[in-house]
Amino acid sequence: GVLACGKHFPGHGDTDKDSHKTMPVIPFSRARLDSLELFPFRVLAKAGLGSMMVAHLFVPELDNTPNLPSSLSHKIVTKLLREEMGFEGLIFTDAMNMKGLATHHPKGVADVKALKAGIDIILMPGDFPLAVKMVKQAADSGDIDIRELDEKCRRVLRAKYRVGLNSYK
């Protein structure tokens, strides 16, 4: 009856920086990432883990877009975690008010980027009303596909059903 969450994808263990204060860099080769950092997440994805949290890390081997954290990267969230690894559960951001993200990505804009990257649930937006406003504007303008938002909602509802939240007690 619980929803376990693996974190911090794609691997926050081998860094000397704190993503609450700055964006850590994970400078390793793809072979190293596959054999060490990504290994536990692959196992958890195959085992049907309910959710994953994506960290605010710069992993140039996975996406070398300057100042783009893994949490806002379509290559990392959708292409790697969702498609390559076959992860079907919920995908959360780490807290959006952390400086590792907020230094280069303004409030509201970052929330839209996270959803476009493939994130399902945004944690602790820096400005919640602004985030809602900007996501609505992005959906209204077609910048975010409404079908993708619908699929995110379906994943949330499936997760709630999976842990019994459809039967209120």
Accessible surface in RSA format (square Angstrom, percent):
REM  Atomic radii and reference values for relative SASA: ProtOr
REM  Chains: A
REM  Algorithm: Lee & Richards
REM  Probe-radius: 1.40
REM  Slices: 20
REM RES _ NUM      All-atoms   Total-Side   Main-Chain    Non-polar    All polar
REM                ABS   REL    ABS   REL    ABS   REL    ABS   REL    ABS   REL
RES GLY A   1   101.19 124.8   0.00   N/A 101.19 124.8  30.58  83.9  70.61 158.1
RES VAL A   2   131.15  86.3 110.05  99.6  21.10  50.8 114.20  99.2  16.96  46.0
RES LEU A   3    60.53  33.7  33.97  24.3  26.57  66.8  34.57  24.3  25.97  69.9
RES ALA A   4    51.91  47.7  41.69  64.3  10.21  23.2  49.42  69.6   2.49   6.6
RES CYS A   5    54.87  41.5  26.70  29.8  28.17  66.2  23.21  58.8  31.66  34.1
RES GLY A   6     8.86  10.9   0.00   N/A   8.86  10.9   8.86  24.3   0.00   0.0
RES LYS A   7   119.56  58.3  89.07  54.6  30.50  72.6  44.98  40.5  74.58  79.4
RES HIS A   8    50.21  27.4  45.95  31.9   4.26  10.9  26.52  27.3  23.69  27.6
RES PHE A   9     0.00   0.0   0.00   0.0   0.00   0.0   0.00   0.0   0.00   0.0
RES PRO A  10     2.45   1.8   1.52   1.4   0.93   3.4   1.67   1.4   0.77   4.8
RES GLY A  11     7.12   8.8   0.00   N/A   7.12   8.8   6.71  18.4   0.41   0.9
RES HIS A  12    38.39  21.0  28.17  19.6  10.22  26.1  20.88  21.5  17.51  20.4
RES GLY A  13    77.00  95.0   0.00   N/A  77.00  95.0  43.98 120.7  33.02  74.0
RES ASP A  14    73.52  51.5  63.05  62.8  10.47  24.8  16.62  39.1  56.90  56.7
RES THR A  15    37.19  26.5   4.19   4.3  33.00  78.6  11.98  16.1  25.21  38.1
RES ASP A  16   128.97  90.3  90.56  90.1  38.41  90.8  48.91 115.1  80.05  79.8
RES LYS A  17   107.09  52.2  96.34  59.1  10.76  25.6  58.09  52.3  49.00  52.2
RES ASP A  18    63.13  44.2  53.81  53.6   9.32  22.0  29.22  68.8  33.90  33.8
RES SER A  19     4.29   3.6   3.80   5.1   0.48   1.1   0.00   0.0   4.29   6.0
RES HIS A  20   113.79  62.2 104.85  72.9   8.93  22.8  75.99  78.3  37.80  44.0
RES LYS A  21   149.41  72.9 134.87  82.8  14.54  34.6  79.96  72.0  69.45  74.0
RES THR A  22    56.89  40.5  54.28  55.0   2.62   6.2  26.95  36.2  29.95  45.3
RES MET A  23    27.46  14.2  13.14   8.7  14.32  34.1  13.14  11.2  14.32  19.0
RES PRO A  24     0.07   0.1   0.00   0.0   0.07   0.3   0.07   0.1   0.00   0.0
RES VAL A  25    73.95  48.7  63.26  57.3  10.69  25.8  63.26  55.0  10.69  29.0
RES ILE A  26     1.86   1.1   1.68   1.3   0.18   0.4   1.68   1.2   0.18   0.5
RES PRO A  27    91.77  66.9  62.62  57.1  29.15 106.0  64.14  53.0  27.63 171.7
RES PHE A  28    45.73  22.9  40.11  24.8   5.62  14.6  43.90  26.6   1.83   5.2
RES SER A  29    62.24  52.6  52.05  69.5  10.19  23.5  46.97 100.0  15.26  21.4
RES ARG A  30    76.12  32.0  74.83  38.1   1.29   3.1  38.67  52.8  37.45  22.7
RES ALA A  31    76.44  70.3  62.07  95.8  14.37  32.7  70.19  98.8   6.25  16.6
RES ARG A  32    68.85  28.9  63.72  32.5   5.13  12.2  34.51  47.2  34.34  20.8
RES LEU A  33     1.04   0.6   1.04   0.7   0.00   0.0   1.04   0.7   0.00   0.0
RES ASP A  34    48.61  34.0  41.95  41.7   6.66  15.7  20.30  47.8  28.31  28.2
RES SER A  35    81.65  69.0  55.67  74.3  25.98  59.8  49.21 104.8  32.45  45.5
RES LEU A  36   100.47  56.0  95.59  68.4   4.89  12.3  95.95  67.4   4.53  12.2
RES GLU A  37    16.23   9.3   7.90   6.0   8.33  19.8  12.91  25.0   3.32   2.7
RES LEU A  38     0.00   0.0   0.00   0.0   0.00   0.0   0.00   0.0   0.00   0.0
RES PHE A  39   117.65  58.9 117.65  72.9   0.00   0.0 117.65  71.3   0.00   0.0
RES PRO A  40    61.18  44.6  57.82  52.7   3.35  12.2  60.98  50.3   0.20   1.2
RES PHE A  41    12.32   6.2  12.32   7.6   0.00   0.0  12.32   7.5   0.00   0.0
RES ARG A  42    55.20  23.2  54.23  27.6   0.96   2.3  30.38  41.5  24.82  15.0
RES VAL A  43    74.86  49.3  71.34  64.6   3.52   8.5  73.82  64.1   1.03   2.8
RES LEU A  44    62.08  34.6  62.08  44.4   0.00   0.0  62.08  43.6   0.00   0.0
RES ALA A  45     9.52   8.8   0.00   0.0   9.52  21.7   0.00   0.0   9.52  25.2
RES LYS A  46   173.24  84.5 135.37  83.1  37.87  90.2  93.91  84.5  79.33  84.5
RES ALA A  47    83.86  77.1  40.39  62.3  43.47  98.9  53.68  75.6  30.18  79.9
RES GLY A  48    36.55  45.1   0.00   N/A  36.55  45.1  33.83  92.8   2.72   6.1
RES LEU A  49    28.49  15.9  18.05  12.9  10.43  26.2  25.33  17.8   3.16   8.5
RES GLY A  50     4.62   5.7   0.00   N/A   4.62   5.7   0.98   2.7   3.64   8.2
RES SER A  51     0.74   0.6   0.74   1.0   0.00   0.0   0.00   0.0   0.74   1.0
RES MET A  52     0.00   0.0   0.00   0.0   0.00   0.0   0.00   0.0   0.00   0.0
RES MET A  53    22.51  11.7  22.51  14.9   0.00   0.0  21.94  18.7   0.57   0.8
RES VAL A  54     0.00   0.0   0.00   0.0   0.00   0.0   0.00   0.0   0.00   0.0
RES ALA A  55     0.00   0.0   0.00   0.0   0.00   0.0   0.00   0.0   0.00   0.0
RES HIS A  56     0.00   0.0   0.00   0.0   0.00   0.0   0.00   0.0   0.00   0.0
RES LEU A  57     0.00   0.0   0.00   0.0   0.00   0.0   0.00   0.0   0.00   0.0
RES PHE A  58    37.03  18.5  37.03  22.9   0.00   0.0  37.03  22.5   0.00   0.0
RES VAL A  59     1.33   0.9   0.35   0.3   0.98   2.4   0.35   0.3   0.98   2.7
RES PRO A  60    46.91  34.2  37.85  34.5   9.07  33.0  38.20  31.5   8.71  54.1
RES GLU A  61    93.45  53.6  67.44  51.0  26.01  61.9   7.17  13.9  86.27  70.4
RES LEU A  62    19.52  10.9   3.43   2.5  16.09  40.4   6.49   4.6  13.03  35.1
RES ASP A  63     6.84   4.8   4.26   4.2   2.57   6.1   1.85   4.3   4.99   5.0
RES ASN A  64   104.35  72.0  92.32  89.2  12.03  29.0  14.64  35.2  89.70  86.7
RES THR A  65    60.48  43.0  56.99  57.8   3.50   8.3  42.28  56.8  18.20  27.5
RES PRO A  66   106.98  78.0  91.01  83.0  15.97  58.1  95.06  78.5  11.92  74.1
RES ASN A  67    69.27  47.8  64.38  62.2   4.89  11.8   6.42  15.4  62.86  60.8
RES LEU A  68    28.00  15.6  25.97  18.6   2.03   5.1  25.97  18.2   2.03   5.5
RES PRO A  69     0.00   0.0   0.00   0.0   0.00   0.0   0.00   0.0   0.00   0.0
RES SER A  70     0.15   0.1   0.00   0.0   0.15   0.3   0.00   0.0   0.15   0.2
RES SER A  71     0.00   0.0   0.00   0.0   0.00   0.0   0.00   0.0   0.00   0.0
RES LEU A  72     9.10   5.1   0.00   0.0   9.10  22.9   0.00   0.0   9.10  24.5
RES SER A  73     0.15   0.1   0.08   0.1   0.07   0.2   0.15   0.3   0.00   0.0
RES HIS A  74    84.45  46.2  80.35  55.8   4.10  10.5  51.04  52.6  33.41  38.9
RES LYS A  75   109.88  53.6 105.11  64.5   4.77  11.4  68.20  61.4  41.68  44.4
RES ILE A  76     2.00   1.1   1.97   1.5   0.03   0.1   2.00   1.4   0.00   0.0
RES VAL A  77     0.18   0.1   0.18   0.2   0.00   0.0   0.18   0.2   0.00   0.0
RES THR A  78    22.74  16.2  22.54  22.9   0.20   0.5  17.69  23.8   5.05   7.6
RES LYS A  79   105.77  51.6 101.64  62.4   4.13   9.8  58.04  52.2  47.73  50.8
RES LEU A  80     7.51   4.2   6.35   4.5   1.16   2.9   7.48   5.3   0.03   0.1
RES LEU A  81     0.00   0.0   0.00   0.0   0.00   0.0   0.00   0.0   0.00   0.0
RES ARG A  82    44.01  18.5  37.11  18.9   6.90  16.4  32.75  44.8  11.26   6.8
RES GLU A  83   101.30  58.2  74.18  56.1  27.13  64.6  42.59  82.4  58.71  47.9
RES GLU A  84    94.89  54.5  60.39  45.7  34.49  82.1  40.60  78.5  54.28  44.3
RES MET A  85    13.41   6.9   0.09   0.1  13.32  31.7   5.17   4.4   8.24  10.9
RES GLY A  86    40.62  50.1   0.00   N/A  40.62  50.1  29.33  80.5  11.30  25.3
RES PHE A  87     2.02   1.0   1.11   0.7   0.91   2.4   1.11   0.7   0.91   2.6
RES GLU A  88   148.86  85.5 132.74 100.4  16.12  38.4  50.51  97.7  98.35  80.3
RES GLY A  89    13.95  17.2   0.00   N/A  13.95  17.2  11.80  32.4   2.15   4.8
RES LEU A  90     6.19   3.4   5.68   4.1   0.52   1.3   5.68   4.0   0.52   1.4
RES ILE A  91     0.24   0.1   0.24   0.2   0.00   0.0   0.24   0.2   0.00   0.0
RES PHE A  92    32.19  16.1  32.19  19.9   0.00   0.0  32.19  19.5   0.00   0.0
RES THR A  93     0.00   0.0   0.00   0.0   0.00   0.0   0.00   0.0   0.00   0.0
RES ASP A  94    16.34  11.4  16.34  16.3   0.00   0.0   0.00   0.0  16.34  16.3
RES ALA A  95    15.09  13.9  14.28  22.0   0.80   1.8  14.28  20.1   0.80   2.1
RES MET A  96     7.85   4.1   2.64   1.7   5.21  12.4   2.64   2.2   5.21   6.9
RES ASN A  97    76.40  52.7  55.44  53.6  20.95  50.5  18.95  45.6  57.44  55.5
RES MET A  98     7.97   4.1   3.97   2.6   4.01   9.5   7.61   6.5   0.36   0.5
RES LYS A  99   126.10  61.5 125.77  77.2   0.32   0.8  69.12  62.2  56.98  60.7
RES GLY A 100     0.80   1.0   0.00   N/A   0.80   1.0   0.27   0.7   0.53   1.2
RES LEU A 101     1.36   0.8   1.29   0.9   0.07   0.2   1.29   0.9   0.07   0.2
RES ALA A 102    41.34  38.0  25.51  39.4  15.82  36.0  25.94  36.5  15.40  40.8
RES THR A 103    93.76  66.7  58.04  58.8  35.71  85.1  56.64  76.1  37.12  56.1
RES HIS A 104    87.48  47.8  61.35  42.6  26.13  66.9  37.58  38.7  49.90  58.1
RES HIS A 105    13.13   7.2  10.66   7.4   2.47   6.3  10.66  11.0   2.47   2.9
RES PRO A 106    80.73  58.8  69.87  63.7  10.86  39.5  80.31  66.3   0.42   2.6
RES LYS A 107   115.27  56.2 103.15  63.3  12.12  28.9  55.96  50.4  59.31  63.2
RES GLY A 108     0.00   0.0   0.00   N/A   0.00   0.0   0.00   0.0   0.00   0.0
RES VAL A 109    50.98  33.5  49.71  45.0   1.27   3.1  50.85  44.2   0.13   0.4
RES ALA A 110     3.31   3.0   3.31   5.1   0.00   0.0   3.31   4.7   0.00   0.0
RES ASP A 111     1.80   1.3   1.80   1.8   0.00   0.0   0.00   0.0   1.80   1.8
RES VAL A 112    14.16   9.3  14.16  12.8   0.00   0.0  14.16  12.3   0.00   0.0
RES LYS A 113    74.74  36.5  72.20  44.3   2.54   6.1  46.01  41.4  28.73  30.6
RES ALA A 114     0.00   0.0   0.00   0.0   0.00   0.0   0.00   0.0   0.00   0.0
RES LEU A 115    13.91   7.7  13.19   9.4   0.72   1.8  13.19   9.3   0.72   1.9
RES LYS A 116    87.20  42.5  75.81  46.5  11.39  27.1  43.82  39.4  43.38  46.2
RES ALA A 117     2.02   1.9   0.09   0.1   1.93   4.4   1.69   2.4   0.33   0.9
RES GLY A 118    12.50  15.4   0.00   N/A  12.50  15.4  11.37  31.2   1.12   2.5
RES ILE A 119     0.00   0.0   0.00   0.0   0.00   0.0   0.00   0.0   0.00   0.0
RES ASP A 120    12.63   8.8   0.00   0.0  12.63  29.9   0.00   0.0  12.63  12.6
RES ILE A 121    46.11  26.2  43.30  32.3   2.81   6.8  46.11  33.2   0.00   0.0
RES ILE A 122    36.26  20.6  16.97  12.6  19.28  46.5  16.97  12.2  19.28  52.3
RES LEU A 123    52.23  29.1  51.20  36.6   1.03   2.6  52.23  36.7   0.00   0.0
RES MET A 124   117.37  60.8 103.51  68.5  13.86  33.0  82.82  70.4  34.56  45.8
RES PRO A 125    31.83  23.2  17.68  16.1  14.15  51.4  17.68  14.6  14.15  88.0
RES GLY A 126    30.09  37.1   0.00   N/A  30.09  37.1   3.65  10.0  26.45  59.2
RES ASP A 127    52.14  36.5  46.02  45.8   6.13  14.5  11.00  25.9  41.15  41.0
RES PHE A 128   131.09  65.6 127.45  78.9   3.64   9.5 127.45  77.3   3.64  10.4
RES PRO A 129    99.16  72.3  88.49  80.7  10.68  38.8  94.27  77.8   4.89  30.4
RES LEU A 130    58.16  32.4  54.19  38.8   3.98  10.0  57.33  40.3   0.83   2.2
RES ALA A 131     6.15   5.7   6.02   9.3   0.13   0.3   6.15   8.7   0.00   0.0
RES VAL A 132    77.18  50.8  72.43  65.6   4.75  11.4  76.13  66.1   1.05   2.8
RES LYS A 133   118.64  57.9 112.18  68.8   6.47  15.4  63.31  57.0  55.33  58.9
RES MET A 134    48.50  25.1  46.44  30.7   2.06   4.9  40.75  34.6   7.75  10.3
RES VAL A 135    28.98  19.1  28.98  26.2   0.00   0.0  28.98  25.2   0.00   0.0
RES LYS A 136   127.13  62.0 121.97  74.8   5.16  12.3  97.12  87.4  30.01  32.0
RES GLN A 137    94.97  53.1  90.74  66.3   4.23  10.1  41.03  87.3  53.95  40.9
RES ALA A 138     8.01   7.4   3.68   5.7   4.33   9.8   7.63  10.8   0.37   1.0
RES ALA A 139    21.65  19.9   9.17  14.2  12.48  28.4   9.48  13.3  12.17  32.2
RES ASP A 140   104.07  72.9  66.88  66.6  37.19  87.9  31.99  75.3  72.08  71.9
RES SER A 141    88.84  75.1  46.23  61.7  42.61  98.2  52.19 111.1  36.65  51.3
RES GLY A 142    55.22  68.1   0.00   N/A  55.22  68.1  29.80  81.8  25.42  56.9
RES ASP A 143    74.65  52.3  53.72  53.5  20.94  49.5  21.66  51.0  52.99  52.8
RES ILE A 144     3.14   1.8   0.88   0.7   2.25   5.4   2.62   1.9   0.52   1.4
RES ASP A 145    45.47  31.8  36.14  36.0   9.33  22.1  21.01  49.4  24.46  24.4
RES ILE A 146   100.36  57.1  97.22  72.4   3.14   7.6  97.22  70.0   3.14   8.5
RES ARG A 147   170.49  71.6 167.35  85.3   3.14   7.5  71.99  98.4  98.50  59.7
RES GLU A 148    86.82  49.8  83.00  62.8   3.81   9.1  33.50  64.8  53.32  43.5
RES LEU A 149    29.62  16.5  29.12  20.8   0.50   1.2  29.22  20.5   0.40   1.1
RES ASP A 150    63.18  44.3  61.25  61.0   1.92   4.5   8.09  19.1  55.08  54.9
RES GLU A 151    51.62  29.6  51.62  39.1   0.00   0.0  28.35  54.8  23.27  19.0
RES LYS A 152    13.26   6.5  13.12   8.1   0.14   0.3   7.53   6.8   5.73   6.1
RES CYS A 153    74.66  56.5  71.77  80.0   2.89   6.8  20.66  52.3  54.01  58.2
RES ARG A 154   114.81  48.2 113.69  58.0   1.12   2.7  51.73  70.7  63.08  38.2
RES ARG A 155    33.29  14.0  30.49  15.5   2.80   6.7   3.75   5.1  29.54  17.9
RES VAL A 156    36.54  24.0  36.50  33.0   0.04   0.1  36.50  31.7   0.04   0.1
RES LEU A 157   112.52  62.7 108.38  77.5   4.15  10.4 108.76  76.4   3.76  10.1
RES ARG A 158   124.21  52.2 117.91  60.1   6.30  15.0  75.64 103.4  48.57  29.4
RES ALA A 159    11.33  10.4   7.48  11.5   3.84   8.7  10.73  15.1   0.60   1.6
RES LYS A 160    97.67  47.6  96.82  59.4   0.85   2.0  45.09  40.6  52.58  56.0
RES TYR A 161   148.93  69.5 140.98  80.2   7.95  20.7  93.48  70.3  55.45  68.4
RES ARG A 162   147.94  62.1 113.49  57.9  34.45  82.0  50.14  68.5  97.80  59.3
RES VAL A 163    29.50  19.4  13.83  12.5  15.67  37.8  16.18  14.1  13.32  36.1
RES GLY A 164    35.04  43.2   0.00   N/A  35.04  43.2  25.50  70.0   9.54  21.4
RES LEU A 165   118.33  65.9  95.40  68.3  22.93  57.6  97.14  68.2  21.19  57.0
RES ASN A 166    88.56  61.1  48.96  47.3  39.60  95.4  33.07  79.6  55.48  53.6
RES SER A 167    64.27  54.3  52.64  70.3  11.62  26.8  32.41  69.0  31.85  44.6
RES TYR A 168   212.70  99.3 179.92 102.4  32.78  85.3 137.69 103.5  75.02  92.5
RES LYS A 169   212.57 103.7 151.06  92.7  61.51 146.5 126.04 113.5  86.53  92.2
END  Absolute sums over single chains surface
CHAIN  1 A     9058.7       7258.8       1799.9       5473.8       3584.9
END  Absolute sums over all chains
TOTAL          9058.7       7258.8       1799.9       5473.8       3584.9
